[in-house]
Amino acid sequence: QRVAKKTRVLCLDEFQVTDVADAMIIRRLLDQLWERGVTIVTTSNREPDELYKNGLNRVQFLPCIEAIKARCVVHPMESVRDYRLTGRG
């Protein structure tokens, strides 16, 4: 509640879910933030359907994936060049 009172937009960089504890915490966190009107913006190397893929008890995380797909707009950042590999100079 404290975060939602002070936050209108929450940005999460490199959003991913790697274990069952994270999956359950993230599910509750996102639900609570959305209920309080917080807008969530994330970056991720995975589309929503790929989050926590093959994870333990993933079926419990599927409602969160469906909520992400229903509430968020996914923008694929496709390019012929991977700028992470270009280096500097």
Gaussian input, Z-matrix of N, CA and C with variables (Angstrom, degrees):
# hf/3-21g

backbone

0 1
 N
 C     1     B1
 C     2     B2     1     A1
 N     3     B3     2     A2     1     D1
 C     4     B4     3     A3     2     D2
 C     5     B5     4     A4     3     D3
 N     6     B6     5     A5     4     D4
 C     7     B7     6     A6     5     D5
 C     8     B8     7     A7     6     D6
 N     9     B9     8     A8     7     D7
 C    10    B10     9     A9     8     D8
 C    11    B11    10    A10     9     D9
 N    12    B12    11    A11    10    D10
 C    13    B13    12    A12    11    D11
 C    14    B14    13    A13    12    D12
 N    15    B15    14    A14    13    D13
 C    16    B16    15    A15    14    D14
 C    17    B17    16    A16    15    D15
 N    18    B18    17    A17    16    D16
 C    19    B19    18    A18    17    D17
 C    20    B20    19    A19    18    D18
 N    21    B21    20    A20    19    D19
 C    22    B22    21    A21    20    D20
 C    23    B23    22    A22    21    D21
 N    24    B24    23    A23    22    D22
 C    25    B25    24    A24    23    D23
 C    26    B26    25    A25    24    D24
 N    27    B27    26    A26    25    D25
 C    28    B28    27    A27    26    D26
 C    29    B29    28    A28    27    D27
 N    30    B30    29    A29    28    D28
 C    31    B31    30    A30    29    D29
 C    32    B32    31    A31    30    D30
 N    33    B33    32    A32    31    D31
 C    34    B34    33    A33    32    D32
 C    35    B35    34    A34    33    D33
 N    36    B36    35    A35    34    D34
 C    37    B37    36    A36    35    D35
 C    38    B38    37    A37    36    D36
 N    39    B39    38    A38    37    D37
 C    40    B40    39    A39    38    D38
 C    41    B41    40    A40    39    D39
 N    42    B42    41    A41    40    D40
 C    43    B43    42    A42    41    D41
 C    44    B44    43    A43    42    D42
 N    45    B45    44    A44    43    D43
 C    46    B46    45    A45    44    D44
 C    47    B47    46    A46    45    D45
 N    48    B48    47    A47    46    D46
 C    49    B49    48    A48    47    D47
 C    50    B50    49    A49    48    D48
 N    51    B51    50    A50    49    D49
 C    52    B52    51    A51    50    D50
 C    53    B53    52    A52    51    D51
 N    54    B54    53    A53    52    D52
 C    55    B55    54    A54    53    D53
 C    56    B56    55    A55    54    D54
 N    57    B57    56    A56    55    D55
 C    58    B58    57    A57    56    D56
 C    59    B59    58    A58    57    D57
 N    60    B60    59    A59    58    D58
 C    61    B61    60    A60    59    D59
 C    62    B62    61    A61    60    D60
 N    63    B63    62    A62    61    D61
 C    64    B64    63    A63    62    D62
 C    65    B65    64    A64    63    D63
 N    66    B66    65    A65    64    D64
 C    67    B67    66    A66    65    D65
 C    68    B68    67    A67    66    D66
 N    69    B69    68    A68    67    D67
 C    70    B70    69    A69    68    D68
 C    71    B71    70    A70    69    D69
 N    72    B72    71    A71    70    D70
 C    73    B73    72    A72    71    D71
 C    74    B74    73    A73    72    D72
 N    75    B75    74    A74    73    D73
 C    76    B76    75    A75    74    D74
 C    77    B77    76    A76    75    D75
 N    78    B78    77    A77    76    D76
 C    79    B79    78    A78    77    D77
 C    80    B80    79    A79    78    D78
 N    81    B81    80    A80    79    D79
 C    82    B82    81    A81    80    D80
 C    83    B83    82    A82    81    D81
 N    84    B84    83    A83    82    D82
 C    85    B85    84    A84    83    D83
 C    86    B86    85    A85    84    D84
 N    87    B87    86    A86    85    D85
 C    88    B88    87    A87    86    D86
 C    89    B89    88    A88    87    D87
 N    90    B90    89    A89    88    D88
 C    91    B91    90    A90    89    D89
 C    92    B92    91    A91    90    D90
 N    93    B93    92    A92    91    D91
 C    94    B94    93    A93    92    D92
 C    95    B95    94    A94    93    D93
 N    96    B96    95    A95    94    D94
 C    97    B97    96    A96    95    D95
 C    98    B98    97    A97    96    D96
 N    99    B99    98    A98    97    D97
 C   100   B100    99    A99    98    D98
 C   101   B101   100   A100    99    D99
 N   102   B102   101   A101   100   D100
 C   103   B103   102   A102   101   D101
 C   104   B104   103   A103   102   D102
 N   105   B105   104   A104   103   D103
 C   106   B106   105   A105   104   D104
 C   107   B107   106   A106   105   D105
 N   108   B108   107   A107   106   D106
 C   109   B109   108   A108   107   D107
 C   110   B110   109   A109   108   D108
 N   111   B111   110   A110   109   D109
 C   112   B112   111   A111   110   D110
 C   113   B113   112   A112   111   D111
 N   114   B114   113   A113   112   D112
 C   115   B115   114   A114   113   D113
 C   116   B116   115   A115   114   D114
 N   117   B117   116   A116   115   D115
 C   118   B118   117   A117   116   D116
 C   119   B119   118   A118   117   D117
 N   120   B120   119   A119   118   D118
 C   121   B121   120   A120   119   D119
 C   122   B122   121   A121   120   D120
 N   123   B123   122   A122   121   D121
 C   124   B124   123   A123   122   D122
 C   125   B125   124   A124   123   D123
 N   126   B126   125   A125   124   D124
 C   127   B127   126   A126   125   D125
 C   128   B128   127   A127   126   D126
 N   129   B129   128   A128   127   D127
 C   130   B130   129   A129   128   D128
 C   131   B131   130   A130   129   D129
 N   132   B132   131   A131   130   D130
 C   133   B133   132   A132   131   D131
 C   134   B134   133   A133   132   D132
 N   135   B135   134   A134   133   D133
 C   136   B136   135   A135   134   D134
 C   137   B137   136   A136   135   D135
 N   138   B138   137   A137   136   D136
 C   139   B139   138   A138   137   D137
 C   140   B140   139   A139   138   D138
 N   141   B141   140   A140   139   D139
 C   142   B142   141   A141   140   D140
 C   143   B143   142   A142   141   D141
 N   144   B144   143   A143   142   D142
 C   145   B145   144   A144   143   D143
 C   146   B146   145   A145   144   D144
 N   147   B147   146   A146   145   D145
 C   148   B148   147   A147   146   D146
 C   149   B149   148   A148   147   D147
 N   150   B150   149   A149   148   D148
 C   151   B151   150   A150   149   D149
 C   152   B152   151   A151   150   D150
 N   153   B153   152   A152   151   D151
 C   154   B154   153   A153   152   D152
 C   155   B155   154   A154   153   D153
 N   156   B156   155   A155   154   D154
 C   157   B157   156   A156   155   D155
 C   158   B158   157   A157   156   D156
 N   159   B159   158   A158   157   D157
 C   160   B160   159   A159   158   D158
 C   161   B161   160   A160   159   D159
 N   162   B162   161   A161   160   D160
 C   163   B163   162   A162   161   D161
 C   164   B164   163   A163   162   D162
 N   165   B165   164   A164   163   D163
 C   166   B166   165   A165   164   D164
 C   167   B167   166   A166   165   D165
 N   168   B168   167   A167   166   D166
 C   169   B169   168   A168   167   D167
 C   170   B170   169   A169   168   D168
 N   171   B171   170   A170   169   D169
 C   172   B172   171   A171   170   D170
 C   173   B173   172   A172   171   D171
 N   174   B174   173   A173   172   D172
 C   175   B175   174   A174   173   D173
 C   176   B176   175   A175   174   D174
 N   177   B177   176   A176   175   D175
 C   178   B178   177   A177   176   D176
 C   179   B179   178   A178   177   D177
 N   180   B180   179   A179   178   D178
 C   181   B181   180   A180   179   D179
 C   182   B182   181   A181   180   D180
 N   183   B183   182   A182   181   D181
 C   184   B184   183   A183   182   D182
 C   185   B185   184   A184   183   D183
 N   186   B186   185   A185   184   D184
 C   187   B187   186   A186   185   D185
 C   188   B188   187   A187   186   D186
 N   189   B189   188   A188   187   D187
 C   190   B190   189   A189   188   D188
 C   191   B191   190   A190   189   D189
 N   192   B192   191   A191   190   D190
 C   193   B193   192   A192   191   D191
 C   194   B194   193   A193   192   D192
 N   195   B195   194   A194   193   D193
 C   196   B196   195   A195   194   D194
 C   197   B197   196   A196   195   D195
 N   198   B198   197   A197   196   D196
 C   199   B199   198   A198   197   D197
 C   200   B200   199   A199   198   D198
 N   201   B201   200   A200   199   D199
 C   202   B202   201   A201   200   D200
 C   203   B203   202   A202   201   D201
 N   204   B204   203   A203   202   D202
 C   205   B205   204   A204   203   D203
 C   206   B206   205   A205   204   D204
 N   207   B207   206   A206   205   D205
 C   208   B208   207   A207   206   D206
 C   209   B209   208   A208   207   D207
 N   210   B210   209   A209   208   D208
 C   211   B211   210   A210   209   D209
 C   212   B212   211   A211   210   D210
 N   213   B213   212   A212   211   D211
 C   214   B214   213   A213   212   D212
 C   215   B215   214   A214   213   D213
 N   216   B216   215   A215   214   D214
 C   217   B217   216   A216   215   D215
 C   218   B218   217   A217   216   D216
 N   219   B219   218   A218   217   D217
 C   220   B220   219   A219   218   D218
 C   221   B221   220   A220   219   D219
 N   222   B222   221   A221   220   D220
 C   223   B223   222   A222   221   D221
 C   224   B224   223   A223   222   D222
 N   225   B225   224   A224   223   D223
 C   226   B226   225   A225   224   D224
 C   227   B227   226   A226   225   D225
 N   228   B228   227   A227   226   D226
 C   229   B229   228   A228   227   D227
 C   230   B230   229   A229   228   D228
 N   231   B231   230   A230   229   D229
 C   232   B232   231   A231   230   D230
 C   233   B233   232   A232   231   D231
 N   234   B234   233   A233   232   D232
 C   235   B235   234   A234   233   D233
 C   236   B236   235   A235   234   D234
 N   237   B237   236   A236   235   D235
 C   238   B238   237   A237   236   D236
 C   239   B239   238   A238   237   D237
 N   240   B240   239   A239   238   D238
 C   241   B241   240   A240   239   D239
 C   242   B242   241   A241   240   D240
 N   243   B243   242   A242   241   D241
 C   244   B244   243   A243   242   D242
 C   245   B245   244   A244   243   D243
 N   246   B246   245   A245   244   D244
 C   247   B247   246   A246   245   D245
 C   248   B248   247   A247   246   D246
 N   249   B249   248   A248   247   D247
 C   250   B250   249   A249   248   D248
 C   251   B251   250   A250   249   D249
 N   252   B252   251   A251   250   D250
 C   253   B253   252   A252   251   D251
 C   254   B254   253   A253   252   D252
 N   255   B255   254   A254   253   D253
 C   256   B256   255   A255   254   D254
 C   257   B257   256   A256   255   D255
 N   258   B258   257   A257   256   D256
 C   259   B259   258   A258   257   D257
 C   260   B260   259   A259   258   D258
 N   261   B261   260   A260   259   D259
 C   262   B262   261   A261   260   D260
 C   263   B263   262   A262   261   D261
 N   264   B264   263   A263   262   D262
 C   265   B265   264   A264   263   D263
 C   266   B266   265   A265   264   D264

   B1=1.4404
   B2=1.5289
   B3=1.3351
   B4=1.4646
   B5=1.5189
   B6=1.3210
   B7=1.4692
   B8=1.5179
   B9=1.3098
   B10=1.4642
   B11=1.5278
   B12=1.3189
   B13=1.4636
   B14=1.5232
   B15=1.3437
   B16=1.4545
   B17=1.5313
   B18=1.3183
   B19=1.4640
   B20=1.5188
   B21=1.3258
   B22=1.4687
   B23=1.5149
   B24=1.3430
   B25=1.4634
   B26=1.5253
   B27=1.3263
   B28=1.4590
   B29=1.5271
   B30=1.3201
   B31=1.4747
   B32=1.5243
   B33=1.3291
   B34=1.4614
   B35=1.5228
   B36=1.3122
   B37=1.4600
   B38=1.5275
   B39=1.3259
   B40=1.4699
   B41=1.5286
   B42=1.3065
   B43=1.4628
   B44=1.5214
   B45=1.3275
   B46=1.4554
   B47=1.5183
   B48=1.3118
   B49=1.4557
   B50=1.5202
   B51=1.3347
   B52=1.4578
   B53=1.5252
   B54=1.3214
   B55=1.4661
   B56=1.5225
   B57=1.3320
   B58=1.4565
   B59=1.5306
   B60=1.3220
   B61=1.4706
   B62=1.5291
   B63=1.3294
   B64=1.4727
   B65=1.5225
   B66=1.3269
   B67=1.4682
   B68=1.5240
   B69=1.3165
   B70=1.4595
   B71=1.5251
   B72=1.3264
   B73=1.4681
   B74=1.5231
   B75=1.3177
   B76=1.4703
   B77=1.5161
   B78=1.3266
   B79=1.4723
   B80=1.5217
   B81=1.3208
   B82=1.4710
   B83=1.5235
   B84=1.3310
   B85=1.4592
   B86=1.5206
   B87=1.3288
   B88=1.4661
   B89=1.5241
   B90=1.3321
   B91=1.4659
   B92=1.5231
   B93=1.3250
   B94=1.4646
   B95=1.5284
   B96=1.3192
   B97=1.4670
   B98=1.5209
   B99=1.3171
   B100=1.4696
   B101=1.5285
   B102=1.3342
   B103=1.4759
   B104=1.5184
   B105=1.3234
   B106=1.4625
   B107=1.5217
   B108=1.3401
   B109=1.4528
   B110=1.5160
   B111=1.3234
   B112=1.4617
   B113=1.5294
   B114=1.3169
   B115=1.4618
   B116=1.5145
   B117=1.3328
   B118=1.4592
   B119=1.5211
   B120=1.3333
   B121=1.4625
   B122=1.5208
   B123=1.3283
   B124=1.4623
   B125=1.5225
   B126=1.3169
   B127=1.4578
   B128=1.5200
   B129=1.3197
   B130=1.4546
   B131=1.5134
   B132=1.3067
   B133=1.4571
   B134=1.5169
   B135=1.3288
   B136=1.4559
   B137=1.5227
   B138=1.3302
   B139=1.4639
   B140=1.5248
   B141=1.3243
   B142=1.4681
   B143=1.5314
   B144=1.3182
   B145=1.4687
   B146=1.5257
   B147=1.3131
   B148=1.4692
   B149=1.5329
   B150=1.3380
   B151=1.4628
   B152=1.5234
   B153=1.3040
   B154=1.4644
   B155=1.5325
   B156=1.3164
   B157=1.4684
   B158=1.5257
   B159=1.3198
   B160=1.4665
   B161=1.5281
   B162=1.3168
   B163=1.4573
   B164=1.5177
   B165=1.3232
   B166=1.4527
   B167=1.5270
   B168=1.3163
   B169=1.4727
   B170=1.5236
   B171=1.3333
   B172=1.4655
   B173=1.5218
   B174=1.3181
   B175=1.4669
   B176=1.5300
   B177=1.3295
   B178=1.4646
   B179=1.5211
   B180=1.3366
   B181=1.4663
   B182=1.5276
   B183=1.3231
   B184=1.4642
   B185=1.5311
   B186=1.3407
   B187=1.4719
   B188=1.5291
   B189=1.3195
   B190=1.4698
   B191=1.5242
   B192=1.3205
   B193=1.4643
   B194=1.5270
   B195=1.3119
   B196=1.4689
   B197=1.5226
   B198=1.3281
   B199=1.4737
   B200=1.5235
   B201=1.3186
   B202=1.4674
   B203=1.5234
   B204=1.3228
   B205=1.4669
   B206=1.5234
   B207=1.3256
   B208=1.4679
   B209=1.5275
   B210=1.3221
   B211=1.4603
   B212=1.5186
   B213=1.3261
   B214=1.4596
   B215=1.5249
   B216=1.2982
   B217=1.4572
   B218=1.5203
   B219=1.3235
   B220=1.4604
   B221=1.5259
   B222=1.3181
   B223=1.4614
   B224=1.5216
   B225=1.3292
   B226=1.4685
   B227=1.5217
   B228=1.2984
   B229=1.4579
   B230=1.5262
   B231=1.3033
   B232=1.4581
   B233=1.5245
   B234=1.3238
   B235=1.4497
   B236=1.5208
   B237=1.3153
   B238=1.4550
   B239=1.5223
   B240=1.3157
   B241=1.4600
   B242=1.5215
   B243=1.3107
   B244=1.4595
   B245=1.5267
   B246=1.3218
   B247=1.4601
   B248=1.5251
   B249=1.3239
   B250=1.4613
   B251=1.5246
   B252=1.3388
   B253=1.4571
   B254=1.5332
   B255=1.3271
   B256=1.4642
   B257=1.5141
   B258=1.2960
   B259=1.4653
   B260=1.5142
   B261=1.2939
   B262=1.4735
   B263=1.5147
   B264=1.3292
   B265=1.4633
   B266=1.4263
   A1=110.93
   A2=116.30
   A3=118.91
   A4=111.44
   A5=116.58
   A6=120.28
   A7=109.52
   A8=117.40
   A9=121.38
   A10=112.07
   A11=118.40
   A12=121.04
   A13=111.99
   A14=116.07
   A15=120.61
   A16=113.15
   A17=117.28
   A18=120.30
   A19=111.38
   A20=115.59
   A21=120.23
   A22=110.40
   A23=115.90
   A24=121.84
   A25=108.05
   A26=116.33
   A27=121.80
   A28=108.22
   A29=116.32
   A30=121.68
   A31=109.37
   A32=115.52
   A33=122.15
   A34=108.19
   A35=117.06
   A36=121.97
   A37=109.62
   A38=116.50
   A39=122.75
   A40=111.70
   A41=116.81
   A42=122.86
   A43=110.13
   A44=115.94
   A45=120.88
   A46=109.34
   A47=115.47
   A48=121.75
   A49=106.90
   A50=117.18
   A51=119.85
   A52=115.24
   A53=117.79
   A54=117.66
   A55=110.60
   A56=114.83
   A57=120.82
   A58=111.67
   A59=118.51
   A60=120.50
   A61=110.33
   A62=116.53
   A63=120.28
   A64=110.89
   A65=116.34
   A66=120.47
   A67=111.47
   A68=117.03
   A69=120.64
   A70=111.46
   A71=117.41
   A72=121.04
   A73=110.08
   A74=117.02
   A75=121.37
   A76=110.66
   A77=116.35
   A78=119.39
   A79=110.46
   A80=117.51
   A81=120.48
   A82=111.77
   A83=116.78
   A84=120.71
   A85=111.65
   A86=116.37
   A87=119.55
   A88=111.33
   A89=117.04
   A90=119.99
   A91=111.17
   A92=116.72
   A93=120.71
   A94=111.91
   A95=117.10
   A96=120.22
   A97=110.99
   A98=117.20
   A99=120.02
   A100=111.05
   A101=117.15
   A102=120.22
   A103=111.52
   A104=116.98
   A105=121.76
   A106=112.90
   A107=116.45
   A108=120.65
   A109=116.27
   A110=118.33
   A111=121.06
   A112=109.29
   A113=116.40
   A114=122.07
   A115=108.25
   A116=116.23
   A117=121.00
   A118=109.00
   A119=115.32
   A120=122.67
   A121=106.54
   A122=116.89
   A123=119.37
   A124=111.09
   A125=114.72
   A126=121.40
   A127=105.76
   A128=115.83
   A129=119.88
   A130=109.33
   A131=116.07
   A132=120.70
   A133=111.43
   A134=116.82
   A135=121.87
   A136=110.27
   A137=115.48
   A138=120.21
   A139=107.77
   A140=118.06
   A141=120.05
   A142=114.50
   A143=117.85
   A144=119.74
   A145=113.30
   A146=117.12
   A147=121.36
   A148=112.34
   A149=117.59
   A150=120.16
   A151=110.57
   A152=115.96
   A153=124.07
   A154=111.72
   A155=115.91
   A156=121.51
   A157=109.47
   A158=116.14
   A159=124.76
   A160=112.77
   A161=117.43
   A162=120.81
   A163=112.65
   A164=115.46
   A165=122.84
   A166=109.71
   A167=117.25
   A168=123.37
   A169=112.21
   A170=116.61
   A171=120.77
   A172=111.86
   A173=116.02
   A174=119.39
   A175=111.36
   A176=117.26
   A177=120.50
   A178=112.32
   A179=116.56
   A180=121.26
   A181=111.78
   A182=117.35
   A183=120.55
   A184=113.73
   A185=120.07
   A186=118.38
   A187=112.45
   A188=116.95
   A189=120.45
   A190=109.92
   A191=116.97
   A192=120.68
   A193=109.90
   A194=116.95
   A195=120.53
   A196=110.81
   A197=117.46
   A198=120.64
   A199=110.74
   A200=116.81
   A201=120.27
   A202=109.31
   A203=116.87
   A204=120.05
   A205=111.98
   A206=116.79
   A207=120.53
   A208=112.41
   A209=117.75
   A210=121.63
   A211=114.49
   A212=117.14
   A213=120.46
   A214=111.18
   A215=115.38
   A216=121.78
   A217=106.97
   A218=116.42
   A219=121.05
   A220=108.12
   A221=115.54
   A222=121.35
   A223=108.79
   A224=118.28
   A225=118.90
   A226=109.94
   A227=116.30
   A228=121.96
   A229=107.85
   A230=115.39
   A231=121.05
   A232=110.69
   A233=114.88
   A234=121.24
   A235=108.28
   A236=116.57
   A237=119.88
   A238=110.50
   A239=116.92
   A240=121.77
   A241=110.45
   A242=117.03
   A243=122.20
   A244=107.33
   A245=116.51
   A246=121.66
   A247=113.25
   A248=117.21
   A249=119.24
   A250=111.41
   A251=116.90
   A252=121.52
   A253=113.52
   A254=117.79
   A255=120.14
   A256=112.98
   A257=119.35
   A258=121.32
   A259=111.75
   A260=115.49
   A261=120.38
   A262=108.69
   A263=115.47
   A264=121.30
   A265=113.81
   D1=-37.88
   D2=-178.85
   D3=-63.37
   D4=-41.45
   D5=179.17
   D6=-63.80
   D7=-46.20
   D8=-177.35
   D9=-64.73
   D10=-31.23
   D11=179.48
   D12=-66.88
   D13=-31.94
   D14=-175.47
   D15=-103.83
   D16=-4.11
   D17=-171.19
   D18=-125.34
   D19=129.35
   D20=174.70
   D21=-102.96
   D22=-33.99
   D23=178.60
   D24=-131.39
   D25=128.29
   D26=177.76
   D27=-116.46
   D28=123.47
   D29=-179.25
   D30=-105.81
   D31=128.18
   D32=178.83
   D33=-120.91
   D34=119.82
   D35=-179.07
   D36=-93.85
   D37=139.42
   D38=178.43
   D39=57.77
   D40=51.34
   D41=-179.36
   D42=-66.03
   D43=123.17
   D44=175.51
   D45=-153.18
   D46=159.89
   D47=179.83
   D48=-127.53
   D49=120.10
   D50=-172.79
   D51=-117.33
   D52=-15.65
   D53=177.93
   D54=-145.68
   D55=166.21
   D56=-172.47
   D57=-62.98
   D58=-37.12
   D59=179.42
   D60=-64.23
   D61=-45.83
   D62=177.09
   D63=-59.58
   D64=-42.67
   D65=-178.41
   D66=-58.77
   D67=-44.29
   D68=-178.34
   D69=-71.28
   D70=-38.38
   D71=178.24
   D72=-66.29
   D73=-46.25
   D74=-178.81
   D75=-63.09
   D76=-41.07
   D77=178.99
   D78=-57.72
   D79=-49.25
   D80=-179.40
   D81=-67.38
   D82=-40.42
   D83=179.70
   D84=-60.13
   D85=-51.23
   D86=-178.97
   D87=-61.27
   D88=-43.26
   D89=178.52
   D90=-57.94
   D91=-45.51
   D92=-178.55
   D93=-66.46
   D94=-41.51
   D95=179.24
   D96=-65.52
   D97=-44.89
   D98=178.91
   D99=-62.53
   D100=-41.26
   D101=178.73
   D102=-59.76
   D103=-28.51
   D104=-178.29
   D105=-97.53
   D106=9.91
   D107=173.06
   D108=82.44
   D109=15.19
   D110=179.28
   D111=-80.15
   D112=133.00
   D113=174.87
   D114=-88.02
   D115=133.50
   D116=-177.84
   D117=-114.91
   D118=128.98
   D119=176.92
   D120=-120.86
   D121=129.02
   D122=179.98
   D123=-133.19
   D124=159.82
   D125=165.08
   D126=-115.61
   D127=150.94
   D128=178.92
   D129=-162.24
   D130=151.40
   D131=173.11
   D132=-88.28
   D133=3.47
   D134=-178.33
   D135=-127.07
   D136=140.29
   D137=171.16
   D138=-73.06
   D139=159.37
   D140=-177.46
   D141=-50.51
   D142=-43.06
   D143=-178.65
   D144=-64.94
   D145=-15.67
   D146=-179.87
   D147=-94.02
   D148=-7.23
   D149=-179.85
   D150=-66.24
   D151=133.09
   D152=177.33
   D153=54.61
   D154=33.25
   D155=-179.60
   D156=-62.19
   D157=133.83
   D158=-178.68
   D159=64.29
   D160=17.37
   D161=179.89
   D162=-77.66
   D163=156.21
   D164=178.07
   D165=-60.98
   D166=129.41
   D167=-179.31
   D168=55.14
   D169=36.16
   D170=-179.24
   D171=-56.39
   D172=-29.93
   D173=-179.11
   D174=-55.84
   D175=-29.46
   D176=177.84
   D177=-73.48
   D178=-18.93
   D179=-179.88
   D180=-94.02
   D181=-13.87
   D182=-177.50
   D183=-58.13
   D184=-38.59
   D185=175.93
   D186=-59.73
   D187=-33.72
   D188=177.41
   D189=-66.82
   D190=-42.89
   D191=177.80
   D192=-60.67
   D193=-43.52
   D194=178.78
   D195=-63.55
   D196=-38.83
   D197=177.96
   D198=-66.32
   D199=-40.21
   D200=177.33
   D201=-60.44
   D202=-46.00
   D203=-179.19
   D204=-66.08
   D205=-32.80
   D206=-179.57
   D207=-77.53
   D208=-33.24
   D209=-172.94
   D210=-100.50
   D211=-15.29
   D212=-173.86
   D213=-118.86
   D214=153.08
   D215=174.33
   D216=-101.63
   D217=124.15
   D218=-179.87
   D219=-93.97
   D220=124.88
   D221=177.99
   D222=-113.77
   D223=104.26
   D224=176.85
   D225=-67.39
   D226=131.29
   D227=-179.83
   D228=-102.62
   D229=77.58
   D230=-175.30
   D231=-93.94
   D232=140.98
   D233=179.37
   D234=-155.19
   D235=151.41
   D236=176.25
   D237=-75.43
   D238=-15.42
   D239=-178.35
   D240=-116.29
   D241=132.92
   D242=175.55
   D243=-93.68
   D244=101.43
   D245=-174.95
   D246=-68.57
   D247=-15.56
   D248=176.32
   D249=-68.01
   D250=-20.78
   D251=-176.32
   D252=-97.94
   D253=1.50
   D254=-174.26
   D255=-80.37
   D256=-24.55
   D257=-178.84
   D258=70.05
   D259=178.12
   D260=-179.17
   D261=-115.91
   D262=133.27
   D263=173.19
   D264=85.11

